[in-house]
Each structure stands twice: as C-alpha cells, then as structure tokens.
Amino acid sequence: MHIVVCLKQVPETQNIRIDPETHTLVRQGVASILNPFDYFALEAALKIKDERESVKVTAITMGPPQAKDVLIDALSRGADDAILISDRAFAGADTWATSFTLAAAIKKLEPVDLIICGKQAIDGDTAQVGPELATILNWPYATYVKNVEFLDNSTLKITRQTDEGYAVWKLPLPALLTILKDVGDPRPRSYKCTLRARKYDIPTWGVTDLNLDENQVGLKGSFTQVIKVFSPERRKDKLILEGSVDELVEQLYSWLKEQRIPGI
C-alpha cells in the first residue's frame, strides 16, 4: 500500500508579510514551520504503517526550496520517501492551481492508494486543497476525519466529525482524507530516522518534470486572485450599556429602535 501525505510549510504567524504587487504571501526568507494540522496527517499515515504490512509513506510538499525542511522533518519521524514540488512557475498559486499541481505529482507517483492531508492550513484557512485534489483525481474523499480503520484491503471505515456529532462512513480505495487531531499526538523524531533523513537526497519536481503547462499553474493558472489587502478601520462609535439585565434589555431595545432597524 502506498500512502501520500501532503504537507505545507507556512509562515510563522508573527512573520506574515504580503507582496505589495502580487498581494500573495511572501515566503522567501521568512521563518517558516510545518503547518500544525499536517503533523496529524503524517501521524495518521505512520499509524497505518505501524499496523499493516507493506505500507510505504511518501511525504510531498509544494513550495520554495526552503520547504525541503518540512520533508526532512517528515523523514525524521518515519516517512519512507519525500518529494519537493518547486518551481518559480508555481508561485502565487491559489487553492485550485495548487491542487492541480499536486494532482500531477500524485499521478507521477502512482500507484497511490491513499492521500492524507491536514484539515486546513493556518495561513489561508480555506480547507479547500484536500477536496479539490480529490475532485481533480476523481477520487472519493472524507473531510474532518477523526478515526481510520480498514475493513479490508480496499475499504476504509472512517469516523468524521459533523456539526451534529459524528458520522461513520465506508470509503473505497483509492481515497483522500483530511485529518483532525483526534488521530493522536504526533510522534517525536527518532534517532535512526533522523540519521537517514540527513543523508536522504530529496528530489525536486518542477513544471517540466510534471509535464505541465506554465499557464495552468501558479498565478497564471489561478481562478482567484487577491486584488487588495487591507486592515479594516477601527470604529470609534462604541455603545456601552450599564445596569441590571432588565435595564440593559430596555436600553438596548431603545437604542435599536432609534436606529430604525426593521422588525424593532
């Protein structure tokens, strides 16, 4: 069985900067970390590797050359292989262009039985790449997964979080999952795996390697583009009410009535 874990390197929250021309995140030269939710995706894959025979885990990430650090981290925790997807043509990609590029890499890695992603990235918080990647590959998928079991070699039993509680699904392979932290705490790096990671020559795949058209990837291939980024102005017209609950209700009702809000 071949499991691919999609990882993302994200800027540390306090170091986020926006390019004034492209309005995209500046990643070069910025202190970065592995997206915290992706640790749980990696842990879910490694747990399956622990429990089943003949499982190979490949970690992939798309980003600038410095994103290789998150792959070294994954190898140090037990991943078998790693691929860096990096090319200047990939810069500025929205979620769809990112998913399109990742899909090309997945096809190059075939056969792949299972793709595991974190539930979302902390820089964009869209939670779109996982479902979009599955859609491009035409694979079944499940989001917000908190537990994974195998019914047989070709069927998963997954438990996913819902607004009402949780749901249990059967999912045929190949499939894609986005994972919650409920799968368990990420394991630490092991000494043996860390030594191997230091010697591992991580290959880099670009546009040519993936046989892609530059007009389909990066900023050129993005359906959405950021036109303007700004901080909202702070409002100074605050209303402070004081008194008992009954007095507050009366004051608030009177104020709303003065604003001529429909239904008041």
C-alpha positions as CSV (number, residue, x, y, z in Angstrom):
1,M,0.0,0.0,0.0
2,H,1.2,3.5,-0.9
3,I,0.1,6.4,1.2
4,V,1.0,10.0,0.2
5,V,0.9,12.7,2.9
6,C,0.5,16.3,1.6
7,L,2.4,18.7,3.8
8,K,2.7,22.5,3.7
9,Q,5.2,24.9,5.0
10,V,3.6,28.1,6.4
11,P,5.0,31.3,7.7
12,E,5.1,31.8,11.5
13,T,2.1,33.8,12.4
14,Q,4.1,36.9,13.6
15,N,6.2,36.9,10.4
16,I,3.5,37.1,7.7
17,R,4.2,39.6,5.0
18,I,2.2,40.4,1.8
19,D,3.9,41.2,-1.5
20,P,2.6,44.7,-2.4
21,E,2.5,43.9,-6.2
22,T,1.1,40.3,-6.3
23,H,-0.8,40.5,-3.0
24,T,0.3,37.0,-2.1
25,L,2.2,35.8,0.9
26,V,5.9,36.4,0.9
27,R,7.6,33.1,1.7
28,Q,11.2,33.6,0.6
29,G,13.5,34.5,3.5
30,V,10.6,34.2,6.1
31,A,10.9,32.0,9.1
32,S,8.5,29.1,8.5
33,I,7.1,26.0,10.2
34,L,5.2,22.9,9.2
35,N,1.5,23.6,9.2
36,P,0.4,22.3,12.6
37,F,-2.6,20.3,11.3
38,D,-0.3,18.4,8.9
39,Y,1.5,16.7,11.8
40,F,-1.7,14.8,12.5
41,A,-2.0,13.8,8.8
42,L,1.6,12.4,9.0
43,E,0.8,10.6,12.2
44,A,-2.3,9.0,10.8
45,A,-0.2,7.6,7.9
46,L,2.5,6.4,10.2
47,K,0.0,4.7,12.4
48,I,-1.3,2.8,9.4
49,K,2.3,1.8,8.5
50,D,2.8,0.5,12.1
51,E,-0.4,-1.6,12.0
52,R,-0.2,-3.0,8.5
53,E,2.4,-4.8,6.4
54,S,4.0,-3.5,3.2
55,V,2.9,0.2,3.7
56,K,5.0,2.9,2.1
57,V,4.6,6.5,3.2
58,T,5.7,9.3,0.8
59,A,5.6,13.0,2.0
60,I,5.2,15.7,-0.6
61,T,5.1,19.4,-0.4
62,M,4.8,22.3,-2.8
63,G,6.8,25.4,-2.1
64,P,10.1,27.3,-2.4
65,P,13.4,25.4,-1.9
66,Q,13.3,26.1,1.9
67,A,10.1,23.9,2.1
68,K,12.5,20.9,2.0
69,D,12.8,21.4,5.7
70,V,9.3,20.0,6.4
71,L,10.2,16.9,4.3
72,I,13.3,16.3,6.4
73,D,11.1,16.6,9.4
74,A,8.7,14.0,8.0
75,L,11.5,11.6,7.1
76,S,12.8,12.0,10.7
77,R,9.5,10.9,12.1
78,G,9.2,7.8,9.9
79,A,8.2,8.7,6.3
80,D,9.9,6.4,3.7
81,D,10.2,8.9,0.8
82,A,9.8,12.6,0.1
83,I,9.3,14.8,-2.9
84,L,9.7,18.6,-3.2
85,I,7.5,20.2,-5.8
86,S,9.2,23.5,-6.5
87,D,9.4,25.9,-9.5
88,R,9.1,29.6,-9.9
89,A,6.2,28.9,-12.2
90,F,4.2,27.6,-9.2
91,A,4.5,30.9,-7.2
92,G,1.2,32.7,-6.4
93,A,-1.0,29.6,-6.9
94,D,-4.5,29.7,-5.4
95,T,-6.0,26.5,-4.0
96,W,-7.1,25.2,-7.4
97,A,-3.7,25.7,-9.1
98,T,-2.1,24.1,-6.0
99,S,-4.4,21.1,-6.2
100,F,-3.9,20.8,-9.9
101,T,-0.1,20.7,-9.4
102,L,-0.3,18.2,-6.5
103,A,-2.6,16.0,-8.7
104,A,0.1,15.9,-11.4
105,A,2.6,14.8,-8.7
106,I,0.3,12.1,-7.4
107,K,-0.2,10.7,-10.9
108,K,3.6,10.6,-11.3
109,L,3.8,8.7,-8.0
110,E,1.2,6.1,-9.0
111,P,0.1,3.6,-7.8
112,V,-1.2,5.5,-4.8
113,D,-3.9,4.0,-2.6
114,L,-4.5,6.8,0.0
115,I,-3.8,10.5,0.3
116,I,-3.9,12.1,3.7
117,C,-3.9,15.9,4.3
118,G,-4.3,18.1,7.4
119,K,-7.8,19.6,7.8
120,Q,-6.6,23.0,6.7
121,A,-3.5,25.3,6.6
122,I,-3.2,28.1,9.1
123,D,-2.1,30.7,6.6
124,G,-5.2,30.6,4.3
125,D,-7.6,28.6,6.5
126,T,-9.6,27.6,3.4
127,A,-9.7,23.8,3.8
128,Q,-10.1,23.6,0.0
129,V,-7.0,21.8,-1.2
130,G,-7.9,18.4,0.0
131,P,-11.4,18.2,-1.6
132,E,-10.1,20.0,-4.8
133,L,-7.3,17.5,-5.1
134,A,-9.7,14.6,-4.7
135,T,-12.1,16.2,-7.3
136,I,-9.3,16.6,-9.9
137,L,-8.3,12.9,-9.4
138,N,-11.9,11.8,-9.3
139,W,-11.4,10.0,-6.0
140,P,-13.9,9.7,-3.1
141,Y,-12.9,11.7,-0.1
142,A,-13.9,12.5,3.5
143,T,-13.1,15.6,5.5
144,Y,-12.6,16.2,9.2
145,V,-11.7,12.5,9.9
146,K,-11.1,11.6,13.5
147,N,-10.5,7.8,13.2
148,V,-9.4,5.4,10.4
149,E,-9.9,1.7,10.2
150,F,-9.5,-0.9,7.5
151,L,-12.5,-3.2,6.8
152,D,-10.4,-5.0,4.1
153,N,-7.5,-4.2,1.8
154,S,-9.8,-2.0,-0.4
155,T,-12.3,-0.4,2.0
156,L,-11.9,2.1,4.9
157,K,-14.2,2.6,7.8
158,I,-13.8,6.3,8.8
159,T,-15.3,8.4,11.6
160,R,-15.7,12.0,10.7
161,Q,-16.8,15.0,12.8
162,T,-20.0,16.7,11.8
163,D,-22.0,19.7,13.2
164,E,-24.4,17.3,14.9
165,G,-21.7,14.9,16.3
166,Y,-20.0,12.3,14.1
167,A,-20.8,10.1,11.2
168,V,-19.3,6.7,10.2
169,W,-18.6,6.0,6.6
170,K,-17.3,3.3,4.3
171,L,-14.9,4.6,1.8
172,P,-13.4,2.6,-1.1
173,L,-9.8,3.0,-2.0
174,P,-8.1,4.9,-3.6
175,A,-9.4,7.8,-1.4
176,L,-8.4,11.1,0.2
177,L,-8.8,12.0,3.8
178,T,-8.3,15.3,5.7
179,I,-7.4,14.6,9.3
180,L,-8.3,16.0,12.7
181,K,-6.0,16.0,15.8
182,D,-8.2,13.2,17.3
183,V,-6.0,10.6,15.5
184,G,-3.4,11.1,18.2
185,D,-0.4,13.2,19.1
186,P,2.4,13.4,16.5
187,R,5.3,11.1,17.3
188,P,8.8,12.5,18.0
189,R,11.7,12.2,15.6
190,S,13.6,9.1,16.1
191,Y,17.4,8.9,16.1
192,K,17.6,6.3,13.4
193,C,15.2,8.1,11.1
194,T,16.9,11.4,11.7
195,L,20.2,10.0,10.6
196,R,18.6,8.6,7.5
197,A,16.9,11.9,6.8
198,R,20.2,13.8,6.9
199,K,21.6,11.6,4.1
200,Y,18.4,11.4,2.0
201,D,18.6,13.2,-1.3
202,I,15.2,14.8,-1.7
203,P,14.3,15.1,-5.4
204,T,12.7,18.3,-6.7
205,W,10.0,18.2,-9.4
206,G,9.2,21.3,-11.5
207,V,6.9,22.1,-14.4
208,T,8.9,20.0,-16.9
209,D,9.1,17.0,-14.6
210,L,5.3,17.0,-14.1
211,N,4.7,17.7,-17.8
212,L,2.6,20.8,-17.0
213,D,1.9,24.0,-19.0
214,E,3.0,27.1,-17.1
215,N,-0.3,28.8,-18.0
216,Q,-2.1,26.1,-15.9
217,V,-0.1,26.6,-12.7
218,G,0.9,29.3,-10.3
219,L,-0.6,32.7,-10.5
220,K,-1.3,32.3,-14.3
221,G,-3.4,29.1,-13.6
222,S,-5.3,30.5,-10.6
223,F,-9.0,31.2,-10.9
224,T,-8.9,33.6,-7.9
225,Q,-6.5,36.5,-7.4
226,V,-6.2,38.9,-4.5
227,I,-6.9,42.4,-5.7
228,K,-6.4,44.3,-2.5
229,V,-5.3,43.5,1.1
230,F,-6.0,46.0,3.9
231,S,-6.8,46.2,7.6
232,P,-10.3,47.3,8.4
233,E,-10.6,50.7,10.0
234,R,-11.2,50.7,13.7
235,R,-14.6,52.0,14.6
236,K,-14.8,54.5,17.5
237,D,-18.5,54.7,17.8
238,K,-18.9,52.3,20.7
239,L,-22.1,51.8,22.7
240,I,-21.5,50.9,26.4
241,L,-24.5,49.9,28.4
242,E,-24.6,49.6,32.2
243,G,-27.1,48.4,34.7
244,S,-29.1,45.2,35.6
245,V,-30.2,42.7,33.0
246,D,-33.6,44.3,32.8
247,E,-32.2,47.8,32.4
248,L,-29.7,46.6,29.7
249,V,-32.5,45.0,27.7
250,E,-34.6,48.2,27.9
251,Q,-31.6,50.3,26.9
252,L,-30.6,48.1,24.0
253,Y,-34.2,48.0,22.8
254,S,-34.5,51.7,22.9
255,W,-31.2,52.1,21.0
256,L,-32.2,49.6,18.3
257,K,-35.5,51.4,17.9
258,E,-33.7,54.7,17.4
259,Q,-31.6,53.1,14.6
260,R,-34.9,52.2,12.9
261,I,-33.8,48.6,12.4
262,P,-36.5,46.6,10.6
263,G,-38.6,44.5,12.9
264,I,-37.8,46.5,16.0
